[in-house]
C-alpha cells in the first residue's frame, strides 16, 4: 500500500511504553512501515526480545502505523518468527484500520493477531474491513 499520491510517508518510530509487568514489553509503533523502514523496525523490535530476564510477551501497539507495504508485512511476519523462536508471545493491537484491512486481505490477521479474525476488528472501530472482492 502506497501513501496517498503527493504525500510523503510518515517517519517510522518505535517507542517503549512503560508497563507494570516485568514479563511484558510494550512498544508503540507509529508511521509507515515499508521497504525503507522495515530493517530498522526489525532491529529495534528484536532488541526487545534480548532483555534480561527475557519477556513472556511483546505487545506491539500498531494503532499509529498508518500504512505498510509488502516489506512491512514481511517484517511483521519475521518479528513473529523471531518471537516464536524466543518463546515470546507477540501481541499486535490495537491495529490502525488500514493495517487491519491489509492483514485481512492477505490472510495474515489470524496468524499475527489470533482472536481478531473472527468477528470484528482489533482496531476498536467495531466494523469489519471490506472483503477483497469489494463486498461489504
C-alpha positions in Angstrom: 0.0 0.0 0.0 1.4 3.3 -1.0 0.8 6.6 0.9 -1.6 9.0 -0.8 -0.3 10.5 -4.0 1.8 13.6 -3.4 2.3 12.9 0.3 5.4 11.6 1.9 5.2 8.6 4.2 5.1 9.3 7.9 8.5 8.7 9.6 8.5 5.4 11.4 9.2 5.2 15.2 9.1 2.6 17.9 8.6 3.9 21.4 8.8 1.8 24.6 5.7 2.1 26.7 6.1 1.6 30.5 4.3 -1.4 31.9 3.9 -2.8 35.5 4.5 -6.4 34.3 8.1 -7.5 34.2 7.1 -10.3 31.8 5.6 -7.9 29.2 7.3 -5.5 26.9 5.1 -2.8 25.3 6.1 -0.9 22.3 4.1 1.7 20.3 4.8 1.8 16.5 4.0 4.9 14.5 4.4 5.9 10.9 4.6 4.0 7.6 6.3 0.5 7.8 7.8 -0.1 4.4 10.9 -1.0 2.4 12.8 2.0 3.8 11.9 1.4 7.5 11.5 -2.3 7.9 15.2 -3.1 8.7 15.3 -0.5 11.5 11.9 -1.8 12.8 13.2 -5.4 12.9 16.5 -4.4 14.7 14.6 -2.3 17.3 11.8 -4.8 17.8 14.2 -7.7 18.1 16.2 -5.9 20.8 13.1 -6.1 23.0 13.5 -9.9 22.9 17.1 -9.6 24.2 16.1 -8.1 27.6 17.2 -9.9 30.7 15.1 -11.5 32.0 13.5 -12.4 28.7 9.9 -11.2 28.4 7.0 -13.6 28.2 5.2 -11.3 25.7 5.9 -8.5 23.3 2.9 -6.2 22.9 3.1 -4.1 19.7 0.6 -1.3 19.6 0.0 -0.7 15.8 -2.7 2.0 16.2 -0.2 4.5 14.9 1.0 2.5 11.9 -0.8 4.3 9.2 0.2 2.0 6.4 2.6 -0.7 5.3 3.8 -2.3 2.1 4.8 -5.8 1.3 8.2 -5.4 3.0 6.4 -4.0 6.1 4.2 -7.1 6.2 7.2 -9.3 5.7 8.9 -7.5 8.7 5.8 -8.2 10.9 5.9 -11.9 9.9 9.7 -12.0 10.6 9.2 -10.5 14.0 6.5 -13.1 14.7 9.0 -15.9 13.7 11.7 -14.4 16.0 9.2 -14.1 18.9 8.2 -17.8 18.4 11.8 -18.9 18.3 12.5 -17.0 21.5 9.3 -18.4 23.1 7.8 -14.9 23.4 4.2 -14.3 22.6 3.7 -11.5 20.0 0.6 -9.5 20.6 -0.5 -6.9 17.9 -3.1 -4.4 18.8 -4.9 -2.2 18.6 -4.5 -2.1 14.8 -4.9 1.0 12.7 -7.9 0.4 10.3 -5.5 0.4 7.3 -3.2 -2.2 8.8 -6.2 -4.3 9.9 -7.5 -4.3 6.3 -4.2 -5.3 4.8 -3.8 -8.1 7.3 -7.3 -9.3 6.5 -6.8 -9.1 2.7 -3.5 -11.0 2.9 -4.9 -13.7 5.2 -2.3 -12.9 7.9 -4.5 -11.4 10.5 -5.3 -14.8 12.2 -1.6 -15.6 12.2 -0.3 -12.4 13.5 -3.2 -11.4 15.8 -5.0 -14.5 16.8 -8.6 -13.9 18.0 -9.2 -10.9 15.9 -10.0 -12.6 12.6 -13.4 -14.0 13.6 -15.8 -11.2 14.2 -14.9 -7.5 14.4 -11.6 -5.8 14.1 -8.8 -5.2 16.6 -8.9 -1.5 15.7 -11.6 -0.6 18.1 -13.9 0.8 15.4 -16.3 -2.1 15.6 -16.7 -2.7 11.8 -15.0 -5.3 9.8 -13.0 -4.4 6.7 -14.5 -5.0 3.2 -13.6 -8.3 1.6 -11.1 -8.4 -1.3 -13.9 -8.5 -3.9 -15.4 -5.3 -2.5 -18.5 -6.8 -1.0 -19.2 -5.4 2.5 
